[in-house]
């Protein structure tokens, strides 16, 4: 079953703190993603980026108008499987 994001918080250094429906919490750094170029390279400064950060369709998304049809979103499985597990690291 595909994990679903239930909460996301952005930090000032572009990390995402993500909670999934099974209770797992990960830290996911977006630096490498932004360095690949394309749409993620144009992410604004962290303050603006965090204002548009939300959960849409069970995953992390950025949207100025919170529209599921026009948002920029990430694969929840990638976030779940590659994020730093914050519960295990305690």
N, CA, C and O atoms as CSV, one atom per row, in Angstrom:
chain,resi,resn,atom,element,x,y,z
A,1,UNK,N,N,0.842,-1.177,0.000
A,1,UNK,CA,C,0.000,0.000,0.000
A,1,UNK,C,C,0.891,1.246,0.000
A,1,UNK,O,O,1.887,1.303,0.721
A,2,UNK,N,N,0.538,2.205,-0.784
A,2,UNK,CA,C,1.299,3.445,-0.909
A,2,UNK,C,C,1.127,4.281,0.362
A,2,UNK,O,O,-0.001,4.530,0.787
A,3,UNK,N,N,2.241,4.716,0.973
A,3,UNK,CA,C,2.115,5.568,2.158
A,3,UNK,C,C,1.496,6.908,1.788
A,3,UNK,O,O,1.700,7.419,0.687
A,4,UNK,N,N,0.741,7.468,2.721
A,4,UNK,CA,C,0.099,8.760,2.491
A,4,UNK,C,C,0.659,9.772,3.477
A,4,UNK,O,O,0.794,9.493,4.668
A,5,UNK,N,N,0.982,10.947,2.961
A,5,UNK,CA,C,1.447,12.044,3.796
A,5,UNK,C,C,0.237,12.649,4.505
A,5,UNK,O,O,-0.794,12.910,3.885
A,6,UNK,N,N,0.378,12.869,5.817
A,6,UNK,CA,C,-0.703,13.507,6.564
A,6,UNK,C,C,-0.322,14.912,7.027
A,6,UNK,O,O,-1.197,15.752,7.238
A,7,UNK,N,N,0.990,15.175,7.186
A,7,UNK,CA,C,1.447,16.512,7.572
A,7,UNK,C,C,2.819,16.769,6.976
A,7,UNK,O,O,3.612,15.845,6.792
A,8,UNK,N,N,3.092,18.025,6.676
A,8,UNK,CA,C,4.423,18.416,6.198
A,8,UNK,C,C,4.743,19.811,6.722
A,8,UNK,O,O,3.888,20.695,6.760
A,9,UNK,N,N,5.985,19.980,7.119
A,9,UNK,CA,C,6.488,21.274,7.564
A,9,UNK,C,C,7.784,21.559,6.828
A,9,UNK,O,O,8.601,20.657,6.639
A,10,UNK,N,N,7.978,22.776,6.419
A,10,UNK,CA,C,9.216,23.179,5.769
A,10,UNK,C,C,10.107,23.923,6.739
A,10,UNK,O,O,9.627,24.639,7.618
A,11,UNK,N,N,11.411,23.749,6.575
A,11,UNK,CA,C,12.372,24.458,7.409
A,11,UNK,C,C,13.029,25.558,6.585
A,11,UNK,O,O,12.865,25.612,5.366
A,12,UNK,N,N,13.766,26.426,7.250
A,12,UNK,CA,C,14.383,27.539,6.535
A,12,UNK,C,C,15.542,27.109,5.643
A,12,UNK,O,O,15.993,27.899,4.814
A,13,UNK,N,N,16.041,25.876,5.789
A,13,UNK,CA,C,17.111,25.397,4.907
A,13,UNK,C,C,16.585,24.407,3.857
A,13,UNK,O,O,17.345,23.605,3.315
A,14,UNK,N,N,15.289,24.474,3.582
A,14,UNK,CA,C,14.629,23.663,2.548
A,14,UNK,C,C,14.469,22.189,2.907
A,14,UNK,O,O,14.166,21.387,2.024
A,15,UNK,N,N,14.659,21.801,4.164
A,15,UNK,CA,C,14.307,20.445,4.574
A,15,UNK,C,C,12.796,20.369,4.732
A,15,UNK,O,O,12.135,21.366,5.021
A,16,UNK,N,N,12.265,19.174,4.539
A,16,UNK,CA,C,10.856,18.918,4.803
A,16,UNK,C,C,10.768,17.922,5.948
A,16,UNK,O,O,11.488,16.923,5.957
A,17,UNK,N,N,9.905,18.178,6.903
A,17,UNK,CA,C,9.596,17.223,7.958
A,17,UNK,C,C,8.221,16.669,7.602
A,17,UNK,O,O,7.233,17.401,7.552
A,18,UNK,N,N,8.178,15.353,7.355
A,18,UNK,CA,C,6.978,14.740,6.780
A,18,UNK,C,C,6.475,13.628,7.687
A,18,UNK,O,O,7.245,12.758,8.094
A,19,UNK,N,N,5.182,13.654,8.005
A,19,UNK,CA,C,4.561,12.571,8.767
A,19,UNK,C,C,3.635,11.794,7.849
A,19,UNK,O,O,2.859,12.371,7.087
A,20,UNK,N,N,3.731,10.460,7.936
A,20,UNK,CA,C,2.915,9.573,7.111
A,20,UNK,C,C,1.791,8.948,7.930
A,20,UNK,O,O,1.795,9.000,9.160
A,21,UNK,N,N,0.832,8.359,7.229
A,21,UNK,CA,C,-0.345,7.802,7.881
A,21,UNK,C,C,-0.045,6.615,8.795
A,21,UNK,O,O,-0.887,6.255,9.618
A,22,UNK,N,N,1.134,5.998,8.672
A,22,UNK,CA,C,1.496,4.899,9.577
A,22,UNK,C,C,2.307,5.390,10.776
A,22,UNK,O,O,2.767,4.579,11.581
A,23,UNK,N,N,2.488,6.703,10.904
A,23,UNK,CA,C,3.213,7.280,12.026
A,23,UNK,C,C,4.670,7.584,11.750
A,23,UNK,O,O,5.305,8.284,12.538
A,24,UNK,N,N,5.220,7.083,10.657
A,24,UNK,CA,C,6.620,7.357,10.327
A,24,UNK,C,C,6.806,8.850,10.074
A,24,UNK,O,O,5.978,9.495,9.432
A,25,UNK,N,N,7.921,9.389,10.597
A,25,UNK,CA,C,8.272,10.791,10.392
A,25,UNK,C,C,9.676,10.838,9.816
A,25,UNK,O,O,10.604,10.242,10.363
A,26,UNK,N,N,9.825,11.554,8.704
A,26,UNK,CA,C,11.127,11.647,8.049
A,26,UNK,C,C,11.509,13.109,7.823
A,26,UNK,O,O,10.667,14.003,7.750
A,27,UNK,N,N,12.826,13.301,7.715
A,27,UNK,CA,C,13.361,14.587,7.257
A,27,UNK,C,C,13.836,14.335,5.836
A,27,UNK,O,O,14.551,13.367,5.575
A,28,UNK,N,N,13.436,15.210,4.916
A,28,UNK,CA,C,13.804,15.040,3.511
A,28,UNK,C,C,14.381,16.348,3.013
A,28,UNK,O,O,13.713,17.381,3.035
A,29,UNK,N,N,15.625,16.301,2.562
A,29,UNK,CA,C,16.318,17.496,2.104
A,29,UNK,C,C,16.064,17.694,0.616
A,29,UNK,O,O,16.263,16.770,-0.172
A,30,UNK,N,N,15.627,18.886,0.223
A,30,UNK,CA,C,15.285,19.159,-1.170
A,30,UNK,C,C,16.435,19.770,-1.968
A,30,UNK,O,O,16.256,20.110,-3.138
A,31,UNK,N,N,17.615,19.914,-1.357
A,31,UNK,CA,C,18.737,20.562,-2.039
A,31,UNK,C,C,19.098,19.850,-3.343
A,31,UNK,O,O,19.213,20.498,-4.383
A,32,UNK,N,N,19.277,18.537,-3.304
A,32,UNK,CA,C,19.646,17.784,-4.507
A,32,UNK,C,C,18.570,17.905,-5.585
A,32,UNK,O,O,18.880,18.010,-6.771
A,33,UNK,N,N,17.325,17.890,-5.171
A,33,UNK,CA,C,16.219,18.023,-6.119
A,33,UNK,C,C,16.265,19.385,-6.809
A,33,UNK,O,O,16.090,19.474,-8.024
A,34,UNK,N,N,16.498,20.431,-6.045
A,34,UNK,CA,C,16.559,21.775,-6.616
A,34,UNK,C,C,17.770,21.934,-7.535
A,34,UNK,O,O,17.711,22.696,-8.500
A,35,UNK,N,N,18.865,21.228,-7.250
A,35,UNK,CA,C,20.069,21.330,-8.075
A,35,UNK,C,C,19.930,20.603,-9.409
A,35,UNK,O,O,20.707,20.857,-10.330
A,36,UNK,N,N,18.956,19.707,-9.529
A,36,UNK,CA,C,18.733,18.992,-10.791
A,36,UNK,C,C,18.185,19.915,-11.868
A,36,UNK,O,O,18.268,19.603,-13.056
A,37,UNK,N,N,17.638,21.023,-11.469
A,37,UNK,CA,C,17.089,21.968,-12.436
A,37,UNK,C,C,15.606,21.776,-12.642
A,37,UNK,O,O,14.934,21.132,-11.837
A,38,UNK,N,N,15.106,22.328,-13.707
A,38,UNK,CA,C,13.688,22.222,-14.023
A,38,UNK,C,C,12.819,23.022,-13.078
A,38,UNK,O,O,13.241,24.056,-12.561
A,39,UNK,N,N,11.607,22.549,-12.851
A,39,UNK,CA,C,10.646,23.293,-12.050
A,39,UNK,C,C,11.076,23.441,-10.598
A,39,UNK,O,O,10.723,24.429,-9.954
A,40,UNK,N,N,11.831,22.483,-10.068
A,40,UNK,CA,C,12.234,22.559,-8.668
A,40,UNK,C,C,13.351,23.571,-8.447
A,40,UNK,O,O,13.496,24.088,-7.339
A,41,UNK,N,N,14.129,23.861,-9.458
A,41,UNK,CA,C,15.188,24.851,-9.349
A,41,UNK,C,C,14.608,26.240,-9.090
A,41,UNK,O,O,15.250,27.086,-8.467
A,42,UNK,N,N,13.417,26.459,-9.565
A,42,UNK,CA,C,12.790,27.779,-9.443
A,42,UNK,C,C,12.007,27.956,-8.148
A,42,UNK,O,O,11.291,28.945,-7.992
A,43,UNK,N,N,12.129,27.026,-7.230
A,43,UNK,CA,C,11.444,27.185,-5.942
A,43,UNK,C,C,11.932,28.470,-5.298
A,43,UNK,O,O,13.139,28.707,-5.244
A,44,UNK,N,N,11.035,29.295,-4.816
A,44,UNK,CA,C,11.426,30.578,-4.232
A,44,UNK,C,C,12.153,30.412,-2.901
A,44,UNK,O,O,12.414,29.298,-2.447
A,45,UNK,N,N,12.466,31.533,-2.299
A,45,UNK,CA,C,13.141,31.483,-1.007
A,45,UNK,C,C,12.316,30.655,-0.022
A,45,UNK,O,O,11.108,30.507,-0.209
A,46,UNK,N,N,12.946,30.114,1.021
A,46,UNK,CA,C,12.244,29.207,1.934
A,46,UNK,C,C,10.957,29.770,2.531
A,46,UNK,O,O,9.994,29.023,2.706
A,47,UNK,N,N,10.911,31.056,2.846
A,47,UNK,CA,C,9.698,31.624,3.448
A,47,UNK,C,C,8.512,31.519,2.500
A,47,UNK,O,O,7.429,31.104,2.912
A,48,UNK,N,N,8.698,31.887,1.241
A,48,UNK,CA,C,7.617,31.804,0.253
A,48,UNK,C,C,7.308,30.343,-0.059
A,48,UNK,O,O,6.146,29.953,-0.172
A,49,UNK,N,N,8.339,29.560,-0.194
A,49,UNK,CA,C,8.174,28.128,-0.482
A,49,UNK,C,C,7.328,27.463,0.609
A,49,UNK,O,O,6.432,26.674,0.309
A,50,UNK,N,N,7.611,27.779,1.858
A,50,UNK,CA,C,6.873,27.170,2.962
A,50,UNK,C,C,5.431,27.656,3.030
A,50,UNK,O,O,4.566,26.932,3.524
A,51,UNK,N,N,5.151,28.864,2.547
A,51,UNK,CA,C,3.774,29.353,2.516
A,51,UNK,C,C,2.933,28.554,1.528
A,51,UNK,O,O,1.727,28.407,1.731
A,52,UNK,N,N,3.536,28.041,0.474
A,52,UNK,CA,C,2.810,27.284,-0.553
A,52,UNK,C,C,2.853,25.781,-0.307
A,52,UNK,O,O,2.229,25.018,-1.045
A,53,UNK,N,N,3.575,25.350,0.713
A,53,UNK,CA,C,3.730,23.931,1.027
A,53,UNK,C,C,2.461,23.395,1.676
A,53,UNK,O,O,1.908,24.018,2.582
A,54,UNK,N,N,2.005,22.243,1.209
A,54,UNK,CA,C,0.764,21.664,1.726
A,54,UNK,C,C,0.744,20.159,1.439
A,54,UNK,O,O,1.681,19.614,0.857
A,55,UNK,N,N,-0.314,19.518,1.848
A,55,UNK,CA,C,-0.576,18.115,1.511
A,55,UNK,C,C,-1.773,18.098,0.570
A,55,UNK,O,O,-2.856,18.574,0.911
A,56,UNK,N,N,-1.561,17.542,-0.617
A,56,UNK,CA,C,-2.635,17.387,-1.596
A,56,UNK,C,C,-2.545,15.966,-2.142
A,56,UNK,O,O,-1.461,15.500,-2.491
A,57,UNK,N,N,-3.669,15.286,-2.216
A,57,UNK,CA,C,-3.730,13.923,-2.745
A,57,UNK,C,C,-2.778,12.976,-2.025
A,57,UNK,O,O,-2.221,12.075,-2.651
A,58,UNK,N,N,-2.582,13.161,-0.726
A,58,UNK,CA,C,-1.770,12.252,0.072
A,58,UNK,C,C,-0.271,12.393,-0.095
A,58,UNK,O,O,0.479,11.480,0.248
A,59,UNK,N,N,0.179,13.533,-0.622
A,59,UNK,CA,C,1.618,13.738,-0.758
A,59,UNK,C,C,1.976,15.208,-0.573
A,59,UNK,O,O,1.103,16.070,-0.477
A,60,UNK,N,N,3.262,15.469,-0.526
A,60,UNK,CA,C,3.774,16.829,-0.390
A,60,UNK,C,C,3.544,17.573,-1.703
A,60,UNK,O,O,3.802,17.045,-2.785
A,61,UNK,N,N,3.057,18.798,-1.590
A,61,UNK,CA,C,2.792,19.596,-2.787
A,61,UNK,C,C,3.034,21.067,-2.497
A,61,UNK,O,O,2.982,21.516,-1.352
A,62,UNK,N,N,3.299,21.801,-3.562
A,62,UNK,CA,C,3.387,23.256,-3.508
A,62,UNK,C,C,2.318,23.800,-4.441
A,62,UNK,O,O,2.193,23.371,-5.589
A,63,UNK,N,N,1.551,24.752,-3.928
A,63,UNK,CA,C,0.495,25.335,-4.743
A,63,UNK,C,C,0.114,26.692,-4.177
A,63,UNK,O,O,-0.154,26.823,-2.982
A,64,UNK,N,N,0.090,27.695,-5.031
A,64,UNK,CA,C,-0.319,29.032,-4.601
A,64,UNK,C,C,-1.813,29.078,-4.293
A,64,UNK,O,O,-2.249,29.838,-3.428
A,65,UNK,N,N,-2.601,28.258,-5.004
A,65,UNK,CA,C,-4.051,28.282,-4.807
A,65,UNK,C,C,-4.602,26.956,-4.279
A,65,UNK,O,O,-5.818,26.772,-4.230
A,66,UNK,N,N,-3.724,26.033,-3.884
A,66,UNK,CA,C,-4.093,24.729,-3.323
A,66,UNK,C,C,-5.002,23.933,-4.251
A,66,UNK,O,O,-5.937,23.263,-3.813
A,67,UNK,N,N,-4.702,24.024,-5.549
A,67,UNK,CA,C,-5.463,23.326,-6.576
A,67,UNK,C,C,-4.762,22.009,-6.906
A,67,UNK,O,O,-3.616,22.027,-7.353
A,68,UNK,N,N,-5.427,20.855,-6.696
A,68,UNK,CA,C,-4.801,19.568,-6.989
A,68,UNK,C,C,-4.421,19.386,-8.459
A,68,UNK,O,O,-3.531,18.597,-8.777
A,69,UNK,N,N,-5.082,20.104,-9.343
A,69,UNK,CA,C,-4.802,19.973,-10.764
A,69,UNK,C,C,-3.588,20.743,-11.251
A,69,UNK,O,O,-3.043,20.441,-12.312
A,70,UNK,N,N,-3.161,21.737,-10.481
A,70,UNK,CA,C,-2.045,22.568,-10.935
A,70,UNK,C,C,-0.867,22.582,-9.957
A,70,UNK,O,O,0.098,23.317,-10.168
A,71,UNK,N,N,-0.934,21.788,-8.903
A,71,UNK,CA,C,0.129,21.806,-7.905
A,71,UNK,C,C,1.391,21.104,-8.418
A,71,UNK,O,O,1.348,20.342,-9.384
A,72,UNK,N,N,2.492,21.376,-7.760
A,72,UNK,CA,C,3.761,20.707,-7.994
A,72,UNK,C,C,3.927,19.734,-6.836
A,72,UNK,O,O,4.036,20.158,-5.685
A,73,UNK,N,N,3.949,18.422,-7.128
A,73,UNK,CA,C,3.988,17.454,-6.032
A,73,UNK,C,C,5.116,16.448,-6.183
A,73,UNK,O,O,5.738,16.341,-7.240
A,74,UNK,N,N,5.370,15.707,-5.099
A,74,UNK,CA,C,6.436,14.717,-5.045
A,74,UNK,C,C,5.854,13.328,-4.834
A,74,UNK,O,O,4.775,13.177,-4.262
A,75,UNK,N,N,6.569,12.325,-5.296
A,75,UNK,CA,C,6.151,10.936,-5.142
A,75,UNK,C,C,6.222,10.546,-3.662
A,75,UNK,O,O,7.297,10.622,-3.066
A,76,UNK,N,N,5.105,10.132,-3.055
A,76,UNK,CA,C,5.135,9.795,-1.632
A,76,UNK,C,C,6.038,8.604,-1.315
A,76,UNK,O,O,6.620,8.552,-0.231
A,77,UNK,N,N,6.166,7.648,-2.235
A,77,UNK,CA,C,7.031,6.499,-1.970
A,77,UNK,C,C,8.501,6.925,-1.902
A,77,UNK,O,O,9.248,6.429,-1.059
A,78,UNK,N,N,8.913,7.826,-2.770
A,78,UNK,CA,C,10.291,8.329,-2.735
A,78,UNK,C,C,10.548,9.035,-1.405
A,78,UNK,O,O,11.583,8.814,-0.776
A,79,UNK,N,N,9.628,9.868,-0.981
A,79,UNK,CA,C,9.770,10.561,0.295
A,79,UNK,C,C,9.867,9.563,1.450
A,79,UNK,O,O,10.718,9.705,2.329
A,80,UNK,N,N,9.003,8.569,1.444
A,80,UNK,CA,C,8.927,7.564,2.509
A,80,UNK,C,C,10.193,6.718,2.566
A,80,UNK,O,O,10.728,6.459,3.644
A,81,UNK,N,N,10.667,6.292,1.407
A,81,UNK,CA,C,11.777,5.333,1.383
A,81,UNK,C,C,13.165,5.981,1.431
A,81,UNK,O,O,14.134,5.310,1.787
A,82,UNK,N,N,13.285,7.255,1.086
A,82,UNK,CA,C,14.609,7.877,1.065
A,82,UNK,C,C,14.806,8.939,2.147
A,82,UNK,O,O,15.920,9.431,2.332
A,83,UNK,N,N,13.757,9.290,2.852
A,83,UNK,CA,C,13.886,10.291,3.905
A,83,UNK,C,C,14.595,9.731,5.125
A,83,UNK,O,O,14.577,8.525,5.374
A,84,UNK,N,N,15.219,10.619,5.881
A,84,UNK,CA,C,15.883,10.232,7.130
A,84,UNK,C,C,14.810,9.977,8.177
A,84,UNK,O,O,14.059,10.883,8.537
A,85,UNK,N,N,14.737,8.735,8.668
A,85,UNK,CA,C,13.724,8.346,9.643
A,85,UNK,C,C,14.046,9.001,10.991
A,85,UNK,O,O,15.041,8.651,11.626
A,86,UNK,N,N,13.226,9.930,11.420
A,86,UNK,CA,C,13.512,10.674,12.648
A,86,UNK,C,C,13.176,9.878,13.899
A,86,UNK,O,O,13.749,10.140,14.957
A,87,UNK,N,N,12.274,8.925,13.814
A,87,UNK,CA,C,11.928,8.117,14.971
A,87,UNK,C,C,13.072,7.166,15.311
A,87,UNK,O,O,13.425,7.036,16.483
A,88,UNK,N,N,13.665,6.492,14.310
A,88,UNK,CA,C,14.761,5.564,14.533
A,88,UNK,C,C,16.022,6.278,15.019
A,88,UNK,O,O,16.822,5.693,15.750
A,89,UNK,N,N,16.202,7.529,14.620
A,89,UNK,CA,C,17.423,8.231,14.968
A,89,UNK,C,C,17.399,8.820,16.378
A,89,UNK,O,O,18.389,9.407,16.815
A,90,UNK,N,N,16.272,8.671,17.101
A,90,UNK,CA,C,16.197,9.172,18.475
A,90,UNK,C,C,16.924,8.269,19.440
A,90,UNK,O,O,16.958,8.546,20.639
